[in-house]
Structure formats: structure tokens, C-alpha cells
Amino acid sequence: MASIVNSLRLIADETRLRLLLLLSQTEELSVVEVQEILGMGQSRISSHLAQLRRAGLVQDRRAGKNIYYALTDDAALAQLRPIIEASAKELPEAAHDRVALKVAVQKRNDRAREYFNQLAGKFGRAYCPGRSWTGVAHLLFALVPEIVVADLGAGEGTLSQLLAKRAKKVIAVDNSEKMVEFGSDLAKKHGFKNLEYRLGNLEAPPIPAGSVDLALLSQALHHAEHPALAVAAAYRILKKGGRVAILDLVQHQFEEARELYADRWLGFSEPGLRRFLEDAGFRDVE
Ligand SMILES: C[S@@+](CC[C@H](N)C(=O)[O-])C[C@H]1O[C@@H](n2cnc3c(N)ncnc32)[C@H](O)[C@@H]1O
């Protein structure tokens, strides 16, 4: 805790009192902003701020070329704050400082707005909202309502686990015993009681008809022997008004994918995929 006697000595100086008054009215101020408000030179202001910092009444933070000052949460300062604030009435400069502070804060906000004004329309295709698509995906998964989801061809269950954080229940289906074993262990380790792995084929998933709200096929459909059957199966397990979400590759010519990734189909054309969906009974295809 700062010394009260020493603090009283420090605030007896009018400039330091003005500084403390200013900082008591805002979160923090840069030295440049304080200069603008008080209309004093930098070295004079810095020397007063340094004394207040040494006494434990203010703290500083460096950001790039700027140093920002703020009041500390010191107990002695808390006791002295009513005196500091009351003294504003006796300081002829206090009213001016209050207005100048408003101007400085306004300028700071204008600068931030100007920065984005300049950027509008320039983010372009390379821009990534939230700075990372992974971040955006996590954000969106947090908005999943309390629904029942079937993750068909779930693999290790990365998506299943993200869904299980909010969903009522997630049923992860895969036809690889090892994936089911690994995914089940992982779900258990992470404490997911609403995530259940089932061994099965996505063309005939071991899930009762009309029981799930969302069927997800993420990078799974191109592995199915009969993708049309898989889409029809997804339709069958959905409740009335349920939805299917398919994430897959656009039709491509990379033949090696069959060997390299055990892909059965080299992606799908959009019309082809639409036909599977409509033939299965889906409407409002996007
Ligand atoms: C590329 S991984 C996709 C994993 C996960 N869905 C994702 O998006 O990261 C494909 C998964 O589908 C599974 N799979 C392939 N054919 C399947 C089938 N006929 N029935 C069920 N699962 C199948 C594979 O075992 C593998 O785990």
C-alpha cells in the first residue's frame, strides 16, 4: 500500500493533482494525450507521472511507441480519491481539463473509426473473419442448439466432440472398428456423456428412422460405395423438418486420391449432389 503521507505530499502539487483527476475520469491516457490536454511539455509531464508511479499511485503500460498511464487500485489511493475529486472545485483548470479530456477521447475513437473506414471494402477474399477459420468454426459450434445429431463417417470424432459441447446428443457412426474404438476412448477421456459411437455403415446407419435433427456427412460421402443410398439413409433417420449438412469435395481429377486416401469417388458435381438430395426427398437444397 502506498504511503498516505507521501501521497498527500505528492498531490499537494497542482500538476500532479490535475493528472490524478484526469486519470480518475478515464481508464487510461497516453503521455501524448496528457500533453494535449494539459498543454505542457512532455518532459515535465513524464517527470510528474514518474513520481506518481514510484509512489504506487499510477501504473504504466507500453504499447508500441506510446506509454499509457492509469490509476492503480492501491488502497491508499482509494482513500484519497474523494479528496482528489473534491479538490476539482478549487482548481481553476479542472473544468478546462474535463472538456479537453472529452476531446482527446473523442479523437482516439475517431482514429479507430478512421482506421476501419479506410479498410472498408479492402478486406477482400483473403480476409478471414475473426482472424482464423478455426476460430470462426469454434464460435459457430458454440451456437449449436440442443438437438440430436448424427455424424456419419465421423472418423476420430473431431466434429462430433465440438457438436457434443452444446447438442443434446451426438451419435457418431463409422465403419472402421479402430476409429470407433479411438473415438469412443477420446469421448470418454474428455467426459462427453452425450456422445455415443456406433459401428456401422453410413449407407444403413444403426440409428432409428425419424430420430435425429441433423445428419452430418463431412468428407465421408466420397467414401460411400453408393452415395445416393447414404443420402437416402440420412433422410430416413431425420425427424420431420430435420436437415442434412454435407461437406465434400467438388468433382476433381486427382486419380491418386483413390490410392492415397481410399476415396471411392473423386468428389461430386453440384448438380449430381443435388440430384441425390432431391431423389432422397430433401427440399430447399442449398
Ligand atoms: C475423411 S474421414 C472424415 C472424418 C470426419 N467426418 C471429418 O470430417 O473430419 C472419413 C471417415 O469415413 C469413414 N467411412 C468410410 N466409409 C464409410 C462407410 N461406408 N460407412 C461409415 N463410415 C465410413 C472412414 O472410416 C473415415 O473415418
The ligand as an ORCA input file, in Angstrom:
! r2SCAN-3c Opt
* xyz 0 1
  C     -12.004    -38.499    -44.215
  S     -12.716    -39.216    -42.789
  C     -13.781    -37.894    -42.280
  C     -13.857    -37.770    -40.787
  C     -14.730    -36.629    -40.273
  N     -16.089    -36.725    -40.689
  C     -14.153    -35.296    -40.690
  O     -14.808    -34.512    -41.354
  O     -13.035    -34.989    -40.273
  C     -13.802    -40.395    -43.467
  C     -14.346    -41.375    -42.452
  O     -15.438    -42.069    -43.013
  C     -15.356    -43.443    -42.621
  N     -16.075    -44.242    -43.618
  C     -15.698    -44.526    -44.889
  N     -16.636    -45.256    -45.493
  C     -17.629    -45.430    -44.614
  C     -18.866    -46.123    -44.652
  N     -19.276    -46.760    -45.743
  N     -19.627    -46.111    -43.538
  C     -19.226    -45.474    -42.423
  N     -18.063    -44.805    -42.327
  C     -17.271    -44.797    -43.400
  C     -13.885    -43.730    -42.538
  O     -13.613    -44.812    -41.680
  C     -13.336    -42.400    -42.012
  O     -13.252    -42.427    -40.608
*
